[in-house]
Amino acid sequence: MAEYRLGDLIDDFCAKCKRITNHDVVSMLGAEVAKVRCRTCYFEHDYRHEQPPVKLVDPKKQALFEEVLAKVSPSKTPAIPPSPGPDPPRRKPRSQAPG
């Protein structure tokens, strides 16, 4: 692991930019980086070691989603939608009045 100092450039995941960007080291705890500031949006946050935050899934929503997926089966989907039928009659174009 490289040794960093205050003000050094470091890559980290920015929660506001939602990507890995360049950051400045703004706080250290002993020899380890504690806080960084994004050089793109200037958002200051804890050093995440270039790892995006874990997305939390609501267990109720996940259970409902799994239930819906269990009910859907590929054999019940319609193969081809029915045709709309014959075309409606078209209007005759208006004749131009002599001008």
URWO-V316371 format. One record per backbone hydrogen bond with DSSP energy under -0.5 kcal/mol. CO is the residue of the C=O (numbers start at 0). NH is the residue of the N-H. If there is no record, write none. Layout:
<<CO NH> <CO NH>>
This chain:
<<1 3> <4 7> <7 24> <9 22> <11 20> <12 14> <13 17> <13 18> <18 13> <18 20> <20 11> <21 38> <22 9> <23 36> <24 6> <26 33> <26 34> <27 29> <28 31> <31 28> <33 46> <34 25> <34 26> <35 44> <36 23> <37 41> <42 37> <44 35> <47 50> <57 61> <58 62> <59 63> <60 64> <61 65> <62 66> <63 67> <64 68> <65 69> <66 70> <67 71> <72 75> <73 76>>
